Structure formats: structure tokens, C-alpha cells
Amino acid sequence: TTDRDGGGTGLGLAVVKAVARARGGSITFESDESGTLFTLVL
């Protein structure tokens, strides 16, 4: 989502990172003033 009104737990990226590593993959990100790009490699 693009807003913080969802009331999430903040665990989403930690879970994605753990799953990616378990599968031999990775997750990276790049941020600038227009937003953040996440790249998941499996």
C-alpha cells in the first residue's frame, strides 16, 4: 500500500527477506524522492 493507515505489523519485509533467503534469493531496495523500488530475486 502507499499509505500508513492500514495498521499493519511492520513484519512484511522481514518475512519476505526470510523466505527469499530460504530459497537462495535476495531482496534489495533503492529509494529516491519519487519513491522506493524493491527487487526480489528468487
C-alpha positions as a Python dict, from the first residue, in 0.01 Angstrom:
ca = {
    (1, 'T'): (0, 0, 0),
    (2, 'T'): (106, 360, -43),
    (3, 'D'): (-35, 482, 289),
    (4, 'R'): (20, 402, 654),
    (5, 'D'): (-346, 388, 756),
    (6, 'G'): (-358, 9, 722),
    (7, 'G'): (-243, -57, 1077),
    (8, 'G'): (-2, -335, 975),
    (9, 'T'): (252, -501, 1200),
    (10, 'G'): (559, -398, 1001),
    (11, 'L'): (670, -761, 958),
    (12, 'G'): (611, -784, 582),
    (13, 'L'): (965, -713, 463),
    (14, 'A'): (1118, -932, 733),
    (15, 'V'): (901, -1223, 617),
    (16, 'V'): (986, -1160, 250),
    (17, 'K'): (1358, -1145, 336),
    (18, 'A'): (1341, -1473, 530),
    (19, 'V'): (1155, -1653, 251),
    (20, 'A'): (1391, -1516, -14),
    (21, 'R'): (1699, -1628, 180),
    (22, 'A'): (1547, -1972, 246),
    (23, 'R'): (1505, -2010, -132),
    (24, 'G'): (1856, -1886, -210),
    (25, 'G'): (1733, -1544, -321),
    (26, 'S'): (1755, -1186, -205),
    (27, 'I'): (1561, -864, -170),
    (28, 'T'): (1713, -522, -229),
    (29, 'F'): (1578, -169, -240),
    (30, 'E'): (1664, 171, -382),
    (31, 'S'): (1499, 492, -260),
    (32, 'D'): (1484, 842, -401),
    (33, 'E'): (1249, 1139, -376),
    (34, 'S'): (990, 974, -601),
    (35, 'G'): (962, 650, -402),
    (36, 'T'): (1122, 316, -333),
    (37, 'L'): (1191, 27, -572),
    (38, 'F'): (1206, -321, -420),
    (39, 'T'): (1365, -604, -619),
    (40, 'L'): (1305, -967, -521),
    (41, 'V'): (1528, -1229, -684),
    (42, 'L'): (1450, -1598, -641),
}
